[in-house]
């Protein structure tokens, strides 16, 4: 399951466990390429291992600004509320699984 984040619910929804946040925009081609990979991960892994969230940067500029998101797609990984990794650009399912494995140690 994928969760939609807003400026209002960002901190609450990303405070527990391992969370990947996709900073994206509707007009962004690479963001549209990343979306099915994230959807597949959300269906493959139980939420106890990974919570997949999406934040539209056009509709939620305050959060994008707060985290200094300059390029999209940006994938931010938070663990128990703390940012532990950030990657910019499209990543394959295999690349993301490796990051998740590393962060779940």
C-alpha atoms as an extended CHARMM CRD file, in Angstrom:
* protein
*
       105  EXT
         1         1  UNK       CA              0.0000000000        0.0000000000        0.0000000000  PROA      1               0.0000000000
         2         2  UNK       CA              1.2130000000        3.4760000000       -0.8720000000  PROA      2               0.0000000000
         3         3  UNK       CA              0.4710000000        6.4710000000        1.3350000000  PROA      3               0.0000000000
         4         4  UNK       CA             -0.0680000000       10.0060000000        0.1010000000  PROA      4               0.0000000000
         5         5  UNK       CA              1.7530000000       12.5880000000        2.1840000000  PROA      5               0.0000000000
         6         6  UNK       CA              1.0120000000       16.2770000000        2.6290000000  PROA      6               0.0000000000
         7         7  UNK       CA              2.7070000000       19.1210000000        4.4540000000  PROA      7               0.0000000000
         8         8  UNK       CA              0.2480000000       18.4760000000        7.2980000000  PROA      8               0.0000000000
         9         9  UNK       CA              0.7430000000       14.7110000000        7.8090000000  PROA      9               0.0000000000
        10        10  UNK       CA              4.3950000000       14.2840000000        6.7490000000  PROA      10              0.0000000000
        11        11  UNK       CA              6.0040000000       14.0050000000       10.1940000000  PROA      11              0.0000000000
        12        12  UNK       CA              3.2860000000       11.7570000000       11.6490000000  PROA      12              0.0000000000
        13        13  UNK       CA              3.2090000000        9.2900000000        8.7390000000  PROA      13              0.0000000000
        14        14  UNK       CA              7.0060000000        8.9870000000        8.5540000000  PROA      14              0.0000000000
        15        15  UNK       CA              7.8380000000        8.6400000000       12.2470000000  PROA      15              0.0000000000
        16        16  UNK       CA              7.9010000000        4.8300000000       12.6990000000  PROA      16              0.0000000000
        17        17  UNK       CA              9.8920000000        2.0600000000       11.0410000000  PROA      17              0.0000000000
        18        18  UNK       CA             11.5830000000        2.2750000000        7.6460000000  PROA      18              0.0000000000
        19        19  UNK       CA              9.8220000000        4.6440000000        5.2660000000  PROA      19              0.0000000000
        20        20  UNK       CA             10.6360000000        5.5790000000        1.6820000000  PROA      20              0.0000000000
        21        21  UNK       CA              9.2710000000        8.9340000000        0.5460000000  PROA      21              0.0000000000
        22        22  UNK       CA              9.0020000000        9.6240000000       -3.1590000000  PROA      22              0.0000000000
        23        23  UNK       CA              9.1930000000       13.3720000000       -3.8170000000  PROA      23              0.0000000000
        24        24  UNK       CA              7.5420000000       13.6900000000       -7.2380000000  PROA      24              0.0000000000
        25        25  UNK       CA              5.4170000000       15.8580000000       -9.5600000000  PROA      25              0.0000000000
        26        26  UNK       CA              2.7890000000       14.9420000000      -12.1500000000  PROA      26              0.0000000000
        27        27  UNK       CA              4.6840000000       16.6610000000      -15.0040000000  PROA      27              0.0000000000
        28        28  UNK       CA              7.9610000000       14.7920000000      -14.2730000000  PROA      28              0.0000000000
        29        29  UNK       CA              8.7320000000       11.9840000000      -16.7550000000  PROA      29              0.0000000000
        30        30  UNK       CA             11.3270000000       10.2300000000      -14.5830000000  PROA      30              0.0000000000
        31        31  UNK       CA              8.8640000000       10.3830000000      -11.6540000000  PROA      31              0.0000000000
        32        32  UNK       CA              6.3170000000        8.5130000000      -13.7770000000  PROA      32              0.0000000000
        33        33  UNK       CA              8.9890000000        5.8810000000      -14.5220000000  PROA      33              0.0000000000
        34        34  UNK       CA              9.7610000000        5.4700000000      -10.7950000000  PROA      34              0.0000000000
        35        35  UNK       CA              6.1040000000        5.1520000000       -9.7240000000  PROA      35              0.0000000000
        36        36  UNK       CA              5.4630000000        1.5330000000      -10.8680000000  PROA      36              0.0000000000
        37        37  UNK       CA              8.6860000000        0.3490000000       -9.1950000000  PROA      37              0.0000000000
        38        38  UNK       CA              7.5830000000        1.8520000000       -5.8830000000  PROA      38              0.0000000000
        39        39  UNK       CA              4.0860000000        0.4330000000       -6.2680000000  PROA      39              0.0000000000
        40        40  UNK       CA              5.6040000000       -3.0200000000       -6.8190000000  PROA      40              0.0000000000
        41        41  UNK       CA              7.7650000000       -2.6480000000       -3.6930000000  PROA      41              0.0000000000
        42        42  UNK       CA              4.7310000000       -1.5930000000       -1.6560000000  PROA      42              0.0000000000
        43        43  UNK       CA              2.9610000000       -4.7890000000       -2.7320000000  PROA      43              0.0000000000
        44        44  UNK       CA              6.0330000000       -7.0210000000       -2.3530000000  PROA      44              0.0000000000
        45        45  UNK       CA              7.2300000000       -6.0370000000        1.1070000000  PROA      45              0.0000000000
        46        46  UNK       CA              5.1410000000       -6.0100000000        4.2750000000  PROA      46              0.0000000000
        47        47  UNK       CA              4.6750000000       -2.6170000000        5.8840000000  PROA      47              0.0000000000
        48        48  UNK       CA              6.6960000000       -3.8770000000        8.8620000000  PROA      48              0.0000000000
        49        49  UNK       CA              9.7360000000       -3.8660000000        6.5240000000  PROA      49              0.0000000000
        50        50  UNK       CA              8.9620000000       -0.7700000000        4.4370000000  PROA      50              0.0000000000
        51        51  UNK       CA              6.2600000000        1.8690000000        4.2510000000  PROA      51              0.0000000000
        52        52  UNK       CA              6.0340000000        3.5080000000        0.7990000000  PROA      52              0.0000000000
        53        53  UNK       CA              4.8860000000        7.1340000000        0.7020000000  PROA      53              0.0000000000
        54        54  UNK       CA              4.5480000000        9.7670000000       -2.0110000000  PROA      54              0.0000000000
        55        55  UNK       CA              4.6730000000       13.5490000000       -1.6860000000  PROA      55              0.0000000000
        56        56  UNK       CA              3.7050000000       15.7820000000       -4.6070000000  PROA      56              0.0000000000
        57        57  UNK       CA              6.1920000000       18.6670000000       -4.4600000000  PROA      57              0.0000000000
        58        58  UNK       CA              3.9260000000       21.0290000000       -6.4010000000  PROA      58              0.0000000000
        59        59  UNK       CA              1.1060000000       20.6220000000       -3.8730000000  PROA      59              0.0000000000
        60        60  UNK       CA              3.3240000000       20.4450000000       -0.7630000000  PROA      60              0.0000000000
        61        61  UNK       CA              6.0820000000       22.9670000000       -1.2790000000  PROA      61              0.0000000000
        62        62  UNK       CA              6.7440000000       23.6110000000        2.4220000000  PROA      62              0.0000000000
        63        63  UNK       CA              7.9600000000       20.0450000000        3.0480000000  PROA      63              0.0000000000
        64        64  UNK       CA             10.0030000000       19.9760000000       -0.1620000000  PROA      64              0.0000000000
        65        65  UNK       CA             11.6050000000       23.2630000000        0.8910000000  PROA      65              0.0000000000
        66        66  UNK       CA             12.2130000000       22.0620000000        4.4710000000  PROA      66              0.0000000000
        67        67  UNK       CA             14.1310000000       19.0300000000        3.2010000000  PROA      67              0.0000000000
        68        68  UNK       CA             15.9250000000       21.0050000000        0.4540000000  PROA      68              0.0000000000
        69        69  UNK       CA             14.5350000000       18.8850000000       -2.3880000000  PROA      69              0.0000000000
        70        70  UNK       CA             16.0750000000       20.3990000000       -5.5070000000  PROA      70              0.0000000000
        71        71  UNK       CA             15.5980000000       17.5820000000       -8.0530000000  PROA      71              0.0000000000
        72        72  UNK       CA             12.8980000000       15.0060000000       -8.5980000000  PROA      72              0.0000000000
        73        73  UNK       CA             12.4020000000       12.1780000000       -8.2740000000  PROA      73              0.0000000000
        74        74  UNK       CA             14.1470000000       12.1890000000       -4.9140000000  PROA      74              0.0000000000
        75        75  UNK       CA             13.7300000000        9.1240000000       -2.7350000000  PROA      75              0.0000000000
        76        76  UNK       CA             14.2450000000        9.8170000000        0.9430000000  PROA      76              0.0000000000
        77        77  UNK       CA             14.5900000000        6.9960000000        3.4330000000  PROA      77              0.0000000000
        78        78  UNK       CA             13.5970000000        7.6610000000        7.0410000000  PROA      78              0.0000000000
        79        79  UNK       CA             14.0700000000        5.2070000000        9.8650000000  PROA      79              0.0000000000
        80        80  UNK       CA             12.1290000000        5.8550000000       13.0540000000  PROA      80              0.0000000000
        81        81  UNK       CA             11.6540000000        9.4800000000       12.0370000000  PROA      81              0.0000000000
        82        82  UNK       CA             15.2620000000       10.2600000000       11.0720000000  PROA      82              0.0000000000
        83        83  UNK       CA             16.5170000000       10.7280000000        7.5100000000  PROA      83              0.0000000000
        84        84  UNK       CA             19.0670000000        7.9510000000        6.9130000000  PROA      84              0.0000000000
        85        85  UNK       CA             19.5440000000        8.0650000000        3.1250000000  PROA      85              0.0000000000
        86        86  UNK       CA             18.5230000000       10.0660000000        0.0830000000  PROA      86              0.0000000000
        87        87  UNK       CA             18.9050000000        9.2140000000       -3.5890000000  PROA      87              0.0000000000
        88        88  UNK       CA             18.0990000000       11.3840000000       -6.5880000000  PROA      88              0.0000000000
        89        89  UNK       CA             16.9150000000        9.9490000000       -9.8860000000  PROA      89              0.0000000000
        90        90  UNK       CA             15.2040000000        6.7720000000      -10.9760000000  PROA      90              0.0000000000
        91        91  UNK       CA             16.2600000000        3.5460000000       -9.2430000000  PROA      91              0.0000000000
        92        92  UNK       CA             15.4880000000       -0.0420000000      -10.2170000000  PROA      92              0.0000000000
        93        93  UNK       CA             13.7020000000       -2.4810000000       -7.9400000000  PROA      93              0.0000000000
        94        94  UNK       CA             16.9960000000       -4.3090000000       -7.3750000000  PROA      94              0.0000000000
        95        95  UNK       CA             18.8200000000       -1.1190000000       -6.3970000000  PROA      95              0.0000000000
        96        96  UNK       CA             16.0550000000       -0.1830000000       -3.9670000000  PROA      96              0.0000000000
        97        97  UNK       CA             15.9730000000       -3.6670000000       -2.4410000000  PROA      97              0.0000000000
        98        98  UNK       CA             19.7150000000       -3.4190000000       -1.7630000000  PROA      98              0.0000000000
        99        99  UNK       CA             19.2570000000       -0.0750000000        0.0030000000  PROA      99              0.0000000000
       100       100  UNK       CA             16.3420000000       -1.4830000000        2.0240000000  PROA      100             0.0000000000
       101       101  UNK       CA             18.3970000000       -4.5490000000        2.9880000000  PROA      101             0.0000000000
       102       102  UNK       CA             21.2790000000       -2.3040000000        4.1040000000  PROA      102             0.0000000000
       103       103  UNK       CA             18.9860000000       -0.0360000000        6.1490000000  PROA      103             0.0000000000
       104       104  UNK       CA             17.0870000000       -2.9070000000        7.7980000000  PROA      104             0.0000000000
       105       105  UNK       CA             20.2600000000       -4.3850000000        9.3440000000  PROA      105             0.0000000000
